Amino acid sequence: MARLGVELVPSTCWYSNVRSLLPKKEWDRLRKISYEHANYVCEICKESGLDQGYKHALECHEIWNYNEKTHIQKLDGLVSLCPKCHIVKHIGRANAMGNQAIAFEHLEKVNGWSHKQVVTHVAKEFDVYKERSKHEWTIDLTVLTEHYETEEKLITEAQNKPRVTDHPWKKKRRKKR
């Protein structure tokens, strides 16, 4: 059984994450709860980003469940990951940022997999991603009220926010003359 796996967010759900949907103060509260729950080490590989050469120990990752019939993207919880495990989870972004080799190496190490097993796993997850990206998803953040004591008002506001389709930090490409 794999300890670490890729979790690709459908393109139709990009930029709709807990961090961007909730006020910063609430996100900071939630991630700190997650870090404390994990005793300040990665919940998958038990490492710290500080020991991996990063300036921070952990990153808070959202665990999503996708109902293929109802097209509901439900938050199941939060998990604290070292930066390398988090890079693996978001392998699509890792590829875009030039970090594929780091992700593959860490996935091999944590799961005891061969390079071929990693490639097979990643390809399979990209197939799932392509299928899920054909649909619009409704977001469900009720776990935050039920397990993390987030105010219902904040959840309602977050779930009613329109999806961002193009992030403001992305540079627009200029046409060549």
N, C-alpha and C positions, 0 to 999 in steps of 0.2 A: 504494500500500500504506500503510495506516494505521500510524503509529508508536505511537499511544496508543489504547487501547480500554478499554471497560468490562468488568469481570469480576465478575459478581454471584455471591456464594456462596449456594448453595441454603439455604432457611430451615432445613432439617433438619440443616445443618452449622454453623449459627451458633454462635459461642462455642467452636468446636473449631479453634483455630489454634495454630501452633507456639508463639507467645508464651504462651498460656494452658496449653498441655499440658506444656511443659518447665519445669524450674526456672529462675528468673529469671537466675541466673548463666550458665546455658547459653544462654538466649535472648540475653543481652547479648553473649556471645562470638560467637554466630552473626551477629548484626546488625553487629557491629564488623568481622567478616571481610567482610561484604557491602559496607560503606561503603568499606573499604580497597580492595577489588577494583574499586569504581567510581571510585576516585580522588576520593572525597568530593564528587561531583556526580551529579545525577540521570542515570540510565542511559537515560532516554528523551529528555528535553528539554535536558539538560546544564546546567540551572539549579540553584540552591541555594535552599532555603527561607529562608535568611538574607536573600537578595536579594529575596524575595517578601514580606517583612514578618513572617516567622515567627521564633520564638526558636530554632529548630533547622534544620539544613541538610537532613537526610535522614530518611527513614523506611524501614524494611525491610519489603518486601512479599513475600508468599508466592505463588509461581506454582503453581497447581493444575491438574491434568489430570483430567477426569471421564470415566471409562469408562462409557458409557451402557448397555452390556450387562451388565457385572459389578457396576455401582454401586460402583466403587472410586474414591475421591477420593485421588489420588496427588500428593504434593508433588514437583514437578519441580525446584525450586530457589528461591533467594532473589534479589531484585533491590532495589537502592537507588533510591528515588524521592524527588523533592521533594514537599513537602506537597500541592501542587496536582495533580500527576500521581496521587498516592495518593488524593486526593479523587475524581478521575475513576474510578479503578479500583473504588472503593466508592460508586458513584453512589446506590445505595439509601440508604446511611447519610447521604450528602451531602444528599439530599432531606429526610430526617428531621431533619437538623441545620440546615436552611435555607441550604445551600451549593450548591444546584443551579446558580445563575447563575455562580458561580465555576467549577464543574466544566464547564459548557457552554462558557464563554468560553475556558477553557484547552484543551479538546478541539478547539475551532475553530482556535485559534492553532497548536497543535502539529501538527495534521494538515492545516491549510490548508482546513478544511471550512466549508461554509455552515452556518447554523443548522439548516436543513432536514436536511442530512446528519447532523448530530449527533442530532437528534430521531429520525430513522430508525434510526440505529445503536443508540441507547439503547432504543428500543421493541423492536427485534429481540432485544437481550440480555435484556430483561425477559421475552420469550416463552420464551427458553431457561431462564431462572431459574424460571419457573412450572412448566415441565415437569420440571426437575431436582428441584424442591422436593416433588414427589410421591413421592420415594423416600428411603429411608434409605441412607446411604453408609458404606462401610468405609474408614477412613483408612489411608494407607500413607505412612510417613515414612522409608522405607529410604534415600532419597537423602541424608539427614543423616548416616548412617553411611558411606555410600559416598563422598561428596564433601566432607563437612565434619568428619569424624572424631568425630562424636558417639557416645558409648558406646552399645552395643546395649541395655544394661540400661535406659537412659533412654528409648530409642525404644519398647521393649516396654512399659514402664510407661505412657508417653504414649498408645500405641495402645490400651491396655486400659482407659484411663480412661472412665468413662461420659460420654456427651454431656450437656452442660449445656443444658437447654431454656429456662431463664429465668435470665438473668444477675442476680446479687445486687444490682448497682447500680441496676437498674430499680426505680423506685418503684411500689408497688402503688397502684392507684387506689381511692379510698374511695368507697363508695356515698353518694350524696346522700340526705339525710333529708327 
